[in-house]
């Protein structure tokens, strides 16, 4: 695979849509700690942002489209793994993010909190708390992993 400075390889990059990109860039930077990598269009029509090793593309909503907040329900959930969940939670809360779940440990071994951004997109910020096999918490593996020696 060819390497590219703009888009990392072997990475899923979600595309999230907002009514006001300038406002979204400022909000995501202030509340969730993203940094703008690049923007394009005149006027701006899209931008790439990152938080650690997590990358997102943000775009203007297309005519006739609606945000999750306008729809009254979420259309997806984005999970970012970060080291300091507690400080990130305080930052997001102080910046006005709607906190949907306070920091807690899940049955599957993650320590996380959930928040909603300015247009109703659902975000989870998580770190691994315990190393559990999916079978340990009740999941069924589609293809069992090889036995460890």
C-alpha positions in Angstrom: 0.0 0.0 0.0 1.3 3.5 -0.9 2.0 5.7 2.1 0.2 9.1 2.2 0.9 12.1 4.5 -2.8 13.1 4.4 -4.6 9.9 5.3 -2.9 7.2 7.5 -3.2 3.6 6.2 -5.1 0.8 8.0 -7.2 3.4 9.8 -11.0 3.9 9.8 -11.7 7.6 9.3 -15.3 8.5 10.1 -16.9 11.3 8.2 -19.1 13.5 10.5 -21.4 16.2 9.2 -22.1 19.6 10.8 -24.1 22.7 9.8 -21.3 25.1 10.7 -17.8 23.8 10.1 -16.0 26.7 11.7 -18.1 26.3 14.8 -17.6 22.5 14.8 -13.8 22.8 14.5 -13.6 25.3 17.4 -16.0 23.1 19.5 -14.2 19.8 18.8 -10.9 21.5 19.6 -12.1 23.1 22.9 -14.3 20.3 24.2 -12.7 17.1 22.9 -9.1 18.1 22.3 -9.0 17.6 18.6 -6.5 19.5 16.5 -7.2 20.6 12.9 -4.8 18.9 10.4 -6.1 20.6 7.2 -9.2 22.2 5.7 -10.3 22.7 2.1 -12.7 24.7 0.0 -13.5 28.3 -0.2 -15.7 28.7 1.7 -14.6 25.8 3.8 -16.4 22.6 2.9 -14.4 20.0 4.9 -11.6 19.5 7.3 -9.5 16.6 8.8 -8.9 16.6 12.5 -7.0 14.3 14.9 -6.9 13.5 18.6 -3.8 11.3 19.3 -4.0 8.5 16.7 -7.7 9.1 16.0 -8.6 10.9 12.8 -12.0 12.3 11.6 -13.1 14.1 8.5 -15.8 16.7 9.0 -18.1 18.1 6.3 -21.0 20.5 5.8 -24.4 18.8 5.9 -25.9 18.4 2.4 -29.1 20.3 1.6 -32.1 18.5 3.1 -29.9 16.5 5.6 -30.4 16.8 9.4 -28.1 16.5 12.4 -28.7 13.9 15.1 -30.0 16.7 17.3 -32.5 17.8 14.7 -33.6 14.1 14.0 -34.0 13.5 17.8 -31.9 10.4 17.8 -28.3 9.4 17.2 -27.2 8.0 13.9 -23.8 6.5 15.0 -21.5 6.4 17.9 -17.7 7.2 17.7 -15.3 5.7 20.2 -11.8 7.2 20.8 -9.3 5.5 23.1 -7.4 7.9 25.3 -5.2 7.5 28.3 -6.6 10.1 30.7 -10.4 9.6 30.6 -11.0 11.5 33.8 -9.2 14.7 32.7 -10.8 14.4 29.3 -14.2 14.1 30.9 -13.6 17.2 33.0 -12.5 19.2 30.0 -15.5 18.2 27.9 -17.9 18.9 30.8 -16.3 22.3 31.5 -16.6 23.2 27.8 -20.3 22.5 27.8 -20.5 19.0 26.3 -23.6 17.1 27.2 -22.4 14.2 29.4 -24.6 11.2 28.7 -22.7 8.7 30.9 -20.4 9.6 33.7 -17.0 7.8 33.8 -17.5 4.1 34.7 -16.0 0.7 34.1 -17.9 -1.5 31.7 -18.6 -5.3 31.9 -16.2 -5.7 29.0 -13.3 -4.1 30.7 -13.3 -0.5 29.4 -13.3 2.6 31.6 -15.3 5.2 29.6 -17.7 8.1 29.5 -20.2 9.1 26.9 -20.8 12.7 25.6 -22.9 14.4 22.9 -21.3 17.1 20.7 -22.9 20.4 19.7 -25.0 18.8 17.0 -26.0 15.6 18.8 -23.3 13.2 17.6 -22.6 10.5 20.3 -19.0 10.0 21.4 -17.4 7.5 23.8 -14.0 8.2 25.3 -12.4 5.0 26.7 -9.3 3.3 27.9 -8.7 -0.4 28.6 -9.2 -1.1 32.3 -8.9 -4.9 32.2 -7.8 -7.4 29.6 -10.8 -9.6 29.2 -11.7 -12.2 26.5 -15.1 -11.5 24.9 -16.1 -14.9 26.3 -15.4 -13.6 29.9 -18.3 -11.1 29.6 -20.7 -13.2 27.6 -19.9 -12.6 24.0 -19.6 -15.4 21.5 -16.6 -15.3 19.2 -17.3 -15.8 15.5 -13.9 -17.4 15.0 -12.3 -18.5 18.3 -8.7 -17.3 18.8 -5.9 -19.8 18.9 -5.0 -21.1 22.4 -2.2 -19.2 24.1 0.8 -21.3 25.1 
